[in-house]
Amino acid sequence: MKGNPSDTYTITLDDDVMVHQIIERSTKIRTVGMKDPEELLAKVDELHPIAVFIDIHLGNGRTGLDILPNLRAAWPFCPILVITGTPAETSIVKALNSGADDFIRKPLIPDEVDARFKLRMADAAQKAAKEVVEFGDITIDSAHRTVEGPSGKRFASPIEVNLLACLANTEGAIVEKDALKMRCWGQIKVTDNALHRKLHAVRQLLKDVSDNVVIETKYGVGFYLKYLGQGQQHLDAAS
């Protein structure tokens, strides 16, 4: 299935079809049911859920915990609720440390599912409202993944908007490479080449919305966001 950003749906990763049905009836919102974590990872860039429910213990010895960091990196403001059928507190702690927002125990109780879902949706809305950052003459809206400036407005991928927001939040201070990788990819190991490719994409995005905001490189250290301003532009032109 290819997600449409205008659709409203949740995603449920569980090997029990009944779980998908219970969550859909409880929340009264369509759910996209999946059984295979690898399938979900393969489609993560196409999907735009408003919440995700993930079973910790899937069939054949698989676990939803393995892909939690990837989902959190891809959907920074999407509530992630894990489902567990065992009282293993260590699994719940690991899930929360990996990016989950809450947990629900089996057997699922519809009223509890709905209550926790609504609570996490409210929390996500408050968090997203704080994620509008201004730098120079551009505005970065992490919740809606947009960057807007005098020359227009562009949509960005989750990693691109996270990278730009991270640089903007430091107000021009240098951000080290490893810090950028952690902010944008979490615990996933990322090469310098992958980071540089994303920085190139963000630089192109910035050119589309403003002539005044650029990403500068401090070789061997990291990167920072710079606002040229009209005065600086004139100096550059004269030189």
N, C-alpha and C positions, 0 to 999 in steps of 0.2 A: 504494500500500500504506500502511496506517496502522499504525505501529509500536505494539506493546504493550510497556510497560515490563518485563513479566515474561519476554518473549522474550529469547533470546540470539542475536545475529546481528551480522555486520559489514556495512558498506556498501562496495561497489566502484564507483567512477566511472571507467569506461573504455569506449571505443567498440569494444573487442574482447571478444566474448563468452567467448573462450577464457581470457582473464585472470580473469574472474569464476570460472570453473570451477577454474582452477589454485589460486586463493586459497582457495576453499572446500575443495578436497581437501587442500591443504597444512595449513590450520589446523584442519580437521575441525570447522568451525563454519559454520553456514548463512550465506551472504552474499546481501545484496539488491543485485542488479546494476542499475546505472543508466548511461545514456549521455549524458544531458543535464544539465549543471550547473544550469541554471535550474529543472529539475524537482526536483533535490535541494534547492535553496534554498527552493522553494515548500513543501516537505514537512519542512523542518528542525525545526519545532516538534512534529511528529507522531512523528518517529523517535527511537529511543533505542539507537543502536548501541554496541557495546563497543569498536569500532575502525573506522577508515575508511581505505580505500586509494584514492588519487586519482592518475590519470594526468596528468602535467604537459601532455603534448601530445595533445589530443583531435582528432577529425576536424574538417574545415572551418575550420582555423585557430584553433580554440578552445583554451583552456588551463584546466586545473584550478586554476592559481595564483590566478585572479581571485576565486574564492569561498573560498579558504583562511581569510582573516581572519573571514569570516562564520561559518564552521564552528567556528573556534576560540572565537569569542565565544559561540556557542550551546552548544557541548560542551566546556567548559574542561578536563575531565579525561579526555576520550576520545582515545586515541592516534590520530594522523593520520600515515600513511605515504604518501609520494608515490612514484609509479612513473615512471621515465624510460627512454626507449629511446635516448637520445643521451648523449654524454659531456660535455654542456654544464654545466660547474661553476657558471656564473652562475645557471642555472635552479634548481639544487639549493640554492645559497646563498639565493636569493630565497624559495624554498619554506620553508626553515628559519626565515628571518627573518619569514615571514608566519604562522608558527604550526605548521608541520609538525614532527613529532618525529623522523622518520627517512626514509630513502629506500631504494628497491629498484630495481636496474637490470634492464631486459629484455635477453635472454630470462629469464623468471622461473625460478629454481631452487627447487623445493618446499622443500627443507631450509632454505635461506636465508630464504624467506618465513616459515616456521614459527618459526625461531629469532629473527628480528627481531620478529615479532609477539609472541612470549612475553616477550621482553626489554622491549618497550614496555608490555605489559600489567602487568608487574611494577613498572616505573617509575611508571606511572599509579596503581597501588594505593598505593605509598609516598607519592606526592604527595597523593593524596586523603586519606590517613590523617592528614596534617598540617593538613587544611583544616577542622578542627572548632574553631570560635571561640566563646568564652563572653563575654557582655557583660551585666552586671547579672544578671537572673534568666532570661535566654534563652540557648539554645544554637543556633548556626548550623552546620549540616552541609552544606558546599558539595558534597561528593561525592554525597550522596543528595538534595540540594536540599530540605532540611527546615529549619524553624525551630520550636523547641520552647520552651515556657515554662510557667508555673504554670497557665495557662488551657487549654492544649492544644498540639497539634502541627499545623503546616500545611506543605503542599508549596508550593514556589515555582518560578517559571520560572528558567532559567539566569541571565538578566540581573538579575532581582529578588534572587536569592540572592547574586550577585556584588556587587551594589550594597550590600546590607546587610553582607556580610562586609568589604567595603572600609571602610565606616564603623566597623564594630566593631574592626577591626584597628588603627585609629588611637587607640583607647581614649579617645574623647571629643574628640579634636582636630578642627578644621575641615578638611574636604576640599573643595578648590576644584571648581567645576563641571566644568572641563575635565579634571581628574584623574579624576573619576567617569565622565565620558564615555569616556575612554581605557580605564579599567579594565573597563567593562561592554560597550563596543562596539568596542574596538580602533581600527583606522584608519577605520572607517566614520563618515562625517559625520552628526552627530545634532543636531537642533534642541533648544533649551531646552524647548520644549513637550513633546517626546518624553521628555526627562529628567524633567520635572515630572509627567508621567503615570505614569511608573514609580515615582517617589517617592510619589505618591498611593497606588498599589497596595501599596507596601511599608508605608506607614503603616497601611493597612487590615489588612494581614497581621499587623502588630505588635499591633494592638488585639485580634486574635483569640487571641493567645497570652500577652499580658502587659499589665498596666495600668501598668507601671513604666518601660518603655523606649519612648522617642519619638525621632523625627527632628526636630531643630530647624534653623531656617534663619538664617544670618547674611547678611542681604540685601547683595547686591553682592559677596559673597565666596564662600560655599559652604554646606555642610551638615555637621552633626555629630550623633552619636548621644548621647543623654542618658539616664542612669538616675535616675529620680526617687527611688526608695526610699520606704520607709514614712514616714520623717520628713518628706521633701519633700512627699509627698502630703498629710499632715496640715496642713502650712503652707499649701498651695494651697487646701485645703478651707476653712480658717479665713479666708483672705483673700477 
